[in-house]
């Protein structure tokens, strides 16, 4: 194996996809941490400095009975040829499921696992000690082997996170965390909004745990000139899945995360008006703190008030505060500029120079007012895409946009794709498929 760079190997703080058979899980790697697979706690230390796509064999830990250690193996074990030489029945009508067909007890099976036996060896032992296996049909035997292989499989693989794998994991676990956004819908959002490596893109996302901004950053790519402004509601942006993609720092720095209300307010009112409001609020906080201190404030209340004063006040001191409305605040030197203000000002300056090449709105709220507020920042002859998990809000938005003369080629649609199980003599639609996926409203803004 050749020399591996840090980007090609797992480092502390990186996110990885743990893949065991058809099951996948997203984990953040730490030096002394563990992750859960079923009822087992697997030690993460064995993943460090290993290249992606490394396969491990799960072994009993030498330090703790509750933990599982990992050992690098060249390939994962399979159940090939396990049925070779065994006969099968024609139907299962004479088989009675009374729990007496398996001769091995639970304790004996557990002893096999603790002895480090492979899944193939354990399943072979189960088959040889089953009095009903040879009377099952060939299809039932395959189903039995797959079920036992899933239970006793002792290998896993680490993979580098991708947008499709992260979406699959979250959609399977709890689709509401990503606003019921399917992968085919997400791909169409990127296509219809024309996201590429160059240009400026405006995104409003209110409920996908960072899946949409991560997908846009992935499409823009590293070492390019593309820029994205990520507007969000509330005080904090959801960046969980952006962090999970292990993007390089220069790519993440080209994403500006800004509160929607602050962005619109500073763009319209300007920086000076916002600074005046912040100075006045800072002075009120300062006076309140001094009054409570003179009345004998408890240490707990003092710490709480200090925390409230520091939240949103950042660390950068504003230059020339003495020139802003003399008399408003008698202690200008103690005022510090909020961190969010610098990021918001950077985003505003970006749009003062030119308009966006694409607008994407993925929302849980009614999108009509958001669309009307953000369309003015979109360039002429540029596309916009609106996603909502329900059809009715988009229908109302469609009617409102249809009345505008500067919006053309409006389309409201759903691209539901049904998944199929494809196997010999048993191809059919997936029985337990999730039918959610949302709706898209697309169009172009013209002059």
N, C-alpha and C positions, 0 to 999 in steps of 0.2 A: 504494500500500500504506500503510495507516494505521500509527500508532505502535504498536510491539510492546513489551509488558512483558517483564521478565527471565524470568518463568515461561513465556512463550510462545516464547522464543528459546533457542537452544543456548548454554550458558555453560560455561566450563572446569570440569571435575569432573562434569558431567552425563553420564548414560548415554543413548544413542540407539540406535534400531534402524536399521541400514543395510539398505535393501531394494533389491535389483537383480533385476528380473524376479520369479521365484518364490523367490529365495534371500534369507534374512534373517540378520542377524548383529548381536549385541549388542556395543557398544563404549563405552568410557569416553573422553570427549573431553578432550584436553589441548591446550595452545597450540602445542607443537612436536612433537606425536606423529604417528604414522601408523597406519593399520590395513590389514590384508591382505585383498585380494579376489583369490582365485586366486593368480597369481604376481605380482600388482601391489601396490605399496605406495602407498596413497592418503594425501595430506597432510590432516591434520585442521584446519589453520588456516582453511581455507575454510568450515568448518561454523560457526564462532563467530559469534554474534549473528544467525544466520539463523533464521527461524521454522520450526517443525516443518511437515512436508509439503512442504518446498522440494525441488525436483528439480534435480539437477546433471548437467552433461555432463562426462564424463571426457576430459581432454586431456593430452598429454605435458607433463611439468613442465619449466619453463625453468631450474630450478636443478640437477636431477639426472635422468639418463636412467633410473634405477631407480624414480623416483617418478612419481606421476600427480597432476596438479592438477585442481581442480574449478571449473566455471563455471556460474552459475545460468542455468537455461533455463526457459521457460514450460511446456513439456510434454515428456514422454518420446516418443521416436520409436517408431513402430510399423511393422509390415510389411503394412499395409493396401494392397490393390490391387497387390501385388507380382507376383501371378500373372495379372494382367489381360492378356488377349491371347495367353497361352501355351496351347498344347495339352497334352493328357495322354494317356497310353497306357491300354490295357485291362488289362494284367497286366505283371508284372516278370520273367517267366520267361526272356526273351531278353536281359536285362541282365546283363553280366558285370562283377563288381566286381574289376577288375585294377589299379585306381589310375591308369589312363591317360585316363579320361574328362574330368578337370579339366585345362584347358590352362594355368591360372595356377600358377606355382611358389610354394613357401612364401615365398621371398624377395619375390616380387611382392605377395603378400597382406600380408606384414609391412610393406612399403612403404606400402600403402594405409592401414594402421592408424596408422603413424607420421605420415602426411600429415594425419591428423585427419579422415579420411572417416567418415561416419556408418555405423551398422550396416546400414541399408537400402541404402546405396550399395555397401557391401562385398558384401552378399548378392546384390544385383542383378548385380554383376560376376561372382560365382561362378556364378550361374545362366546368364548369357549365355555364359560360357566353358566350360560343361559340355555335353558331347556326349550325355549320357544323360538329362538332366533332363526333356526333353519326352516321352520314352518311358516315364517312370514313371507310375504311377497317381496319381489326384488325392490319395488318402490318403498315398501315399509322398512326394509333393511337399510336402504340408503338414508332414509329419514332418521332411523335410529342411530346410525353412525354419525350423521351430522349433528344430531342433538348431543350425543356423548362427546364428540370432538369439541364442540363449543364449550362444554362444561369443563373438560380436562385439558384443554389446549394450554401449553406452557411456554409459548413463544410470543414475543411482541416486537414491533418495529417502530423506530422513531422517524418521523417525517417532518419536513419543513412545512409550516402552515401555508395554505393557499386560501384564496377567497372562497372557492367552491367547497373545500373541506370544512372551513369554519362555518359557512352557511348551512351545510348539511348537519353539522353537530348541533347548532343552535335550533335549527328547524325541527330536528327530531326531539330534542329535549323539551323546549318550550318556544314554540314559534311566535308567541306574543312578544318575546324579548327583542325580536328583530322585525316587529310590526308585520308578521305573517308574510315576509318577503321571500319568495321562491327564487332559486338561482336563475331560472329562465327569465323571470321578470326583471331581476337585477341586471342581467346582461342586456336586456332591451332598453333599460334606463340608460345605460352607458352608451348604447348605440344611437338611440334617438337624440340624446343630448350632445353627440359628437365629441365625447371626451377623448383627447389625444395628448401627445407629449408636449405640444406647444399650445399656448393660449392661456386664457384666464377664465376660471369657472366658478360659479356661485352656487353653493349648496345650502339648502335649509333642511335639516334633519331633526326630527323630534321623537325618535323612538326606535332606532335600530341597533342600539348599543355600540355604535361606531362602525357598523357594517358598510353603510354607504360611503362615508369618507374614506374608509380603508379600500373599498373597491375603486374609488376615483383616484386615490394615490397610486394604487397598483397599476391602473391604466395609464396615468401620467408617466410613471417610471422614474428611476433614479438618473441623475446627471442629465436632466433635460431643462427646458426653460418654462415648463408649465407651472401655473400658480393656481391654488384653490383657496377660496374663502369659505369657511364652514360656519354658517350661522346656526345658532341653537337657542332654545328657550331656557330660562332658568339661569342659575349662577355658574354651573359647571357643564362643560361639554362632555358627552359620552365618548370616551376614547379607548374603551376596553379592547375592542377588536382592532383598532389602529395599532395599539401597542403589541397585540398578539401577532401581527405580521412581521415584526422585527425589521421594520423599514430602516434604512440608513438615515443618519441625522440630517443630512442635507435635503433629503426628500421631505421629512417631517417639518423642517423649517420653512418649506414653501407652502405649508398649510397654515392659514391664519384662522384661529378659533375665536369667534366673536359672538357676544350676545346680540340677538336680533334687535331688541329695543335700543340698546346702546349704539349699535351701528347706525340705525335710522336717525336717532336723535343727534348724534355728533355730525353725521353727514349734513343734516338740515340746519342745525343750530351753530355748529362750529365748536372748536375746542375751548375757546375762551368762556363761553356761557357755561359749559360743563364744569370748568375749573372753578368758576365763581360759586356754583352750587356745592361742589365738594369742599371748598374752603369754609363755607358757611356751616356745613354739616360737621366738619372737623372742629370748628370753634365751639359749636354746641356740645359736642362730645367732650371737649377739653374742659369747658365750664362745668358740665355735669360731674365730671370726675373730681374737679377741685372742690365743688360744693359737698359731695359725698365724703371726700377725704376729711374736710373740716368737721363733719358731723360724726366722725369715727366709723369709717367703713371697715367691714370685716375683710380679712385677707381673701376669702373665697370670692366675695363680690368684686374686690379690686382686680383679681385675676380675670374674672369673667368680663369686666368692663374693658380691661386692657386688650383682651382677645377681640372684643367687639370693635374696639378702635383700630386695631391692626388689620382686621379683615377688610379687604378692599382698599387699604391704604398703601400697599406695595412697599418698595424700598428705595425707589429713585426720587430724590429731592427735585422739586420743580425749580428751574432757574428763573430769577426775576419775579418772584411772587410779590415783592414789594410794590410793583407797578400795577397790580390788579386791585382796583377799588380800594383806595386808602381808607382805613377805618373799619373795613369789614372784619378783619381779623388782626388782633394785636400780636399774634405769635406765628408769623408766616414761616419762620425758619423750622418750626416743628412739623410742618405739613409735608407729607410724602405722597408722591404721585402713585395712584393705584396701578398695579401691573396690567389689569385689563384695559386701562385707558391707553397705554402705549400700543398694545396689540390692536385695539379698535382704531386708533389713529392711523396705524400702518395700513389697515384694510381700507379705511376711508380714502387715504392718499392713493392707494392702488386704483380705486374706481374713479378718482378725480382725473387720473391720467387717461383712462379709457374704460369702455364698458366691457361686460362679460361676453365671452364667446359661447357660453351655454349656461342655462339655468335649470337646476334640478331641485324639486320640492318633494320631500318624502315626509308626510305628516300624519299625525293622529288627529289633529284639529281639523276644523273646516278650512279648506285651503283658499277660499275666495279672497279674504282680506290679505292673506300672505302673498298671493299672486299679484294682486293690485299694488301692493307695496314694493315688490321686488322687480316687476317687469320693467320699470324705468331704468334699472341698472343693466339691462340686457341690450346688447348691440343690435343694430338693424340687420335683418335677414339672418338672425341667429335662432336656434331652436330652444324650446323649453319643454320639460317633462314634469308632470305632476303625478305622484303616486298616492293612492289611499286604499286602505284595505276594504272599504265599502264603496259601492257604486253611487249612492244617492248624493253625497257631497260633491263628487266629480260631475254628476249630471247638472247640478245647480251652478257649478263653476263654469261648465261648458256653455250654459245658456247666457251667463253674464259675459263671458269672453266673446261669444258670438255677436254681441251687440257692439263690440269695439271695431273700429275700422283699421286698427294697426295690428290685428291678429288674424292670421290666415292658416288654412290647412289644419283645422282642428280635428282631432280624432280621439274618440273615447272607446276603449276596447279592453278586453281581458284575453290573455293568451294561455288559458288553462291547458296543460298537457298531462294526460293521464299516463301513469307509469305502468309498465307491463312486466310480468314475470315471463321470461323466455327460457323454457326447458323442453326437452323432447316429450311430446305427447301431453304436455300440461302447460301450455302458454295461455295466460289469462291476465286480466287487469289485476293490479295489486289490491288485495282485499282490505288491508288496513291503511290505505293511502290517505294522506291529508289533502282535502280538496280546497284548502285556502290558498290564496295567492294574490289577491288584490286586483286593482284596476289601474290603467294608465290613461292619462289625458296628455296628448302631445300637440304641438303647434309651432308656428314661427311668428316672430315679431317683425313687423315691417314699418317703414316710415310713412 
